[in-house]
Amino acid sequence: MPELEFLHPNYLYLLLLLIPATAWYIYRHNQVQADMQIPALKPFRQMKKSARVYFRHLPFVFRMLLLVLLVIVLARPRSTNRWENESVEGIDIMLAMDISGSMMAGDFIPNRLEAAKDVASSFISGRPDDRIGIVLFGGESFTQCPLTADHAVLLNLLKEVSVGIIEDQSTAIGLGLANAVKRLKDSDAKSRVVILVTDGMNNTGSVDPLTAAEIAKTFGIRVYTIGVGTRGMAPYPVKDAFGNIFYQQFEVEIDEDILRQISIMTSGEYFRATNNQKLREIYAAIDQLEKSKVNVKQYSRKHEEFRAFAIAVLILLVLEILLRTTVLRTVT
């Protein structure tokens, strides 16, 4: 539940001025002497009291309330939620995604990369209690997003993934897997998983895929590998001499043996996605993974609350002016 706090709490000491101000008002009120003295009050007791009698102290009350509200405005009240560490059910997952040029092939709608991003987004949204990160690889590899429970940030970063982020358009599966394992090895989650998506064969990189798999096995990290691409021929985008893009049929080559070995070594599983629907089914199967407790830090959100008090100051000020110019108006 939100709590109220003050950005400048020292201003609240100004509220102590209410004590001498109230004492002075009472003293002055008791010291007031009438301009005309009469021997008895009996003739006036039957007279109907005017509104001025009932409202004569309201201006002072309004001023005191104004002082209180102005001090609160100066102190800058804010509603806030406390920072908390809470245990939730989840696992740590790194998505290792191939962004080499062949991921633009048109055998998926609209292409392999966008299909993989779309299904991964749904997967992330369906696992709110998991910490998830993204590693990208082509000829090189880098971390797009480290492990995080902030899925809004994660999804925004996933949207920005595109072919061309890495200039080298070859495929370094081993390097991508090694980078993902590096991000997971220090995790204290009971279950740690890499979901590796690729549409090609390892043809570059300083780390052999099976060596990376051995490292994953050492740290108890399971690797689910997904080969993305139809069987047989698929349309690949090609540029002509003038820079125009057209599609040409090429044979689909996915190193299924290596991907299968990686999954076997790490107690994971290999899948082959030949279309968008099959890719969704694969992620749905991975979604059935076991879960373990991880600590998630909940972020505190602060909202400024001084506006309501400032509006109350204006209302009281208007009321006092109306009283003084109408009911409590005096003629000099």
N, C-alpha and C positions, 0 to 999 in steps of 0.2 A: 504493500500500500504506500502511495507517495507520502513523503514527509515534507514539512515546511522548514526551510532553513534560510538564513540571512547571509548575504554576501558581505555586508558591513555591519555586523552585530553591535559594534561599539556605539553606533548612533542611538541604540535603544536606551542608553543611559540618559538621553534627553527627556525621557518620560518622567524622570524624577522631578522635572520642573512643574509637573502637575500638582505636586504637594504644596509648594509655596504659593502657586497661583490660586489654588482653591482656598487656602488659608487667608490670603489677602482679600479675595472676593467676599468671603464670609465676614471678615473683620469690617470691610467697608460697608457692607449691607447693614450690619448692626450699629454702625456709627452714623448712619444717615439721620439727620434731624429734619423734622417737618418745617416748612416755611410758615405754616399757620397752626397755632395750637388751639384746641377746643377743650371745654371743661368735661365733656362726657361723650362716649361713643354710641350711647343707646339710640339716638336718632338715626345713625347710619347703619345699624345692624340689619334693618329691614330692607335696605337698598340692595338691588340686584348687582352682583359682581360682574364687571366687564371682562372681556377676553384678555385685556392687558394684565389683570391680576394673575391669571393662570399661566400666561406666557412670558412673564417678566424675566424669568431666569433662563429661558431657552437660549438667548444669544450666548450667555456664558457657557451653557452646556455644549452648544454647537462649537464654540471656540476651543473648548477642551478636546472635543472629538476631532476637530481639525488638526490640533497639535498632535494627537495620537496618530492619526492617519498619515500626516506629513512625515513624522519620525519613521513610521513603518516604510513609507515610500523611499526615504533616504537610506534605510537599512537594506533595501533591495531583497524582498522576500522571493524565494524560489522553491518550487516543489521538486522533489528529487526522489529517486529510487536508490537504495544503497547498493554498493558493489558487493556482490555475493559470489562465492564459489559453491556450486551445487553439483551433485553427482547425477548424471543422467545415463540412460542406457544407450550405448553407441559403440562404433568401432572407428579406427583411423584408416582412411582410404586415400590413396594417391591415384589420380587419373593420369596415366602416361599416354599422351596423344601424339600420333604421327601427323606432322603437318608438311610432309614432303609434297612435291608438285603433283604426284599421282593421286593424292587425296581429292583432287578436283575432278576425278573421273565421273562420268555421267550415268553410271549404272545404279546410283542411288539418287533419290530426289531431294534437293536439287543437285547435290553432289555428295561424295562420301564424307567430306569434312563437315558440311552443314548438317547432314543427317546424324553424324556422330555427336555433334554439339547439341542438337535438339534432344536426342535421347538422353545424353548425359545431364542436360538441364532438368529433365523430368525426374531422372534418378536422384539428383541432388535435392530437388524439392520434396521428394518423397522420403528423405532420410534426415529430418530436422535435428536429430540427436547425435549425428555423426560429425566428426571433424574430417573435412575433405580438402584436398589440395590438388593442384594441376601442374604437371610437368609436360613440356612440349619438346619434341625432338624432330629433327630432320637430319642434316649432316652434322649438326651440333645439338646440344640440349641445354635448356634453362628452365628455371622454375617460374611459371606464370603466377602461381599463388601457393604459398606454404599452407600447411594444415591450419584450418580455421573452422570455427563454428558459426562465423558470420556468413551465412549463405547468400545474403543479398550482395555482398562484395564479391563473393566467389562467382556468382552468376553473371555479374557485370563484367568481370575479367574474362569469363568464358566467352561472352559475346564478342570480345575484341580479338579472339583467336582467329588467325587467317593464314593461308599459305603466303609465304613471302616475308613473314616475320624473321625467319632464318634464311639467309641468302643461299646457303648450300642446300640444294633440293634433293640430295641423296638421303639414304635412310640408315641411321645409326641406332638400331634397336637396343644393342647392348648399352650404349651410352645413356639412352633414355631410361632404361630400366635401372641402371646404376644410380642415376640421379634421383629417381623415385625412392629407391631403397635408402639412399642417404638421408632423405627427408623423413623416413619412417623409423630408422634404426634407434633413435633416442626416445621414441614414443613409449610411454608407460602403459598404453592400452594393451589389454590381453590379446585382442585380435587386431592384426595389422595386415592390410591388403593393398596390392597394386592391381589396377585394372589397366592392362596395356592394350591399346588399340593401334593396329598398323595394317597397311594394305600391301606391303612389299617384302623385300628381302634385305637382310643386313648386308650392306655393301660399303660401309665406311665406319669410322669411329675407332677410338683407342681401346675400347672395352668390348671383349667378346660377349655375346648374349648369354652363353652358358656360364661364363665366369661371373657375370652379373647375377645370374640365377643362383649360383653357388653362394654368393654373398647374401642374397635374400634368404636362402635356406638357413644360413648360419644365424641370422637374426630372427628366425621364425616368422618370416614374412611370406604370406601366400600370394602367388601371382596368378591372376586370371588373364589369359591372353585371348584376344579377339582378332581374327583375321577378317578384314573388311574387303569385300569384293565378290562379284558374281563369278560363276564358273565359266571358263571358256574365254570369250572375247568381251571387251568392254570399251566404250568410247572415251578416249582421253583427249583433253584439250591440247592443241598444237598451234604454235604461232608460225605464220608464213613469213616471207622475207619483208613484208610491209607491216608486220606487227599485228595483222588480223588473226583472230582466233577461230579455229574450226576444229571439229572433232574427227578423230581418226581411230579406227578399231585396232586395239593391241591386245595381245594375250595377257590375261591376268596371272601374275606370278606372285604368290604368297608363300613364304618359307614356313609351311605348316609343320614340317618336322621339327624345326627349331622351336617354334611357338609351343608345340605339344610337349617337347622335352622340358622347356622352361616350366610349364604348368605342372608336369609330373614331378620334377625335382622339388618344387616348392609346395606340394600338396594342394595345388590349385586345379584349374580345369581349362581346357582349350575349347573355344567356340569358333564357328565359322558363320559369319553374317553375310548372306547373299543379297539381302534387300532391307529396306527400312523396317518392315514388320519383324523380320528375323532378328534384327539388331535390338528392337524393343523387347522381344522375348528373352534375349540373352541377358539384358540388364535386369529384367524381371526375375530371372533365375538367380542372378548374383544378389539381388535384393533380399533373398532369403538367408543371407549369411547370419551367423551367430552374432550376438551383441555383447559387449562388456562395458563396465562402468568407466566413464572418463569424466574429468573435472572440466566444467565449462564456466568461464567467467562471464557473468551477466553485466552488460554495460549500463552504467547509470545515466539516465536521461534527466536533464534539468529544464524546467520551464519557468520563465519569468512570471511572477504573480503580482507585480506592483501596479499593473494597469487598473485592476479592480479597485485598489485602494485610492489611486489617483482620481478615478471617476467619482468615488464616494466623497472625496475632498471637494470636488466641484459642485456636487449635489448639495452638500452641507453649506457651502459658501453661498449658493443661490438661495437656499432656504433662509439663511440669516438675513440676507439683503431684503428678501421679500417681507420678512417679519418686521424689520426696522422701517421699511417704507410703507407698511400698511397697518397692521394691528398695533405695533409698538412705536408708531410714528409720533414724534414730539414736535411741538411748535415753540420756537424761541422768539 
